[in-house]
Amino acid sequence: MKDPNGWRNMSTAPRNGDRILATIRPSEQGAGAVDLIFWSNGDHGREGGWRSSDSKPGMVIEYGEPELKCWMPMPDADLDSLTMPSAWEGDDDGELNGSGI
């Protein structure tokens, strides 16, 4: 992960509510993908965690730490290229310190 503006270790992700992009690990539910997520301190007695920005009251999409490979800040708006970046497919070991499931 040589690009300072690219994918970063999840341990460095901001837990202040800012929305970020994250690579979600592939699982039995489907292939890996990129999602727009944010850290939520929790509500109604729930513990804090990573939530998809698609979450709605009563329908919370929450990710456990092992489900997330890496993150990057939201890119600046580029009207000529309105697409999500590709999921990071590099080696987890060493570069991301990810343990997986």
Number of C-alpha atoms within 10 A of each C-alpha: 13 8 7 8 11 14 21 21 17 19 13 10 18 14 15 10 13 13 18 19 22 27 24 21 20 13 10 5 6 8 9 17 16 19 19 18 23 22 21 18 14 12 8 5 7 9 9 13 15 19 21 20 16 12 12 9 5 6 8 12 13 19 15 9 16 13 19 22 26 25 26 21 17 14 12 6 8 8 7 6 7 8 8 13 14 9 19 21 10 9 11 15 10 7 12 17 14 19 11 12 8
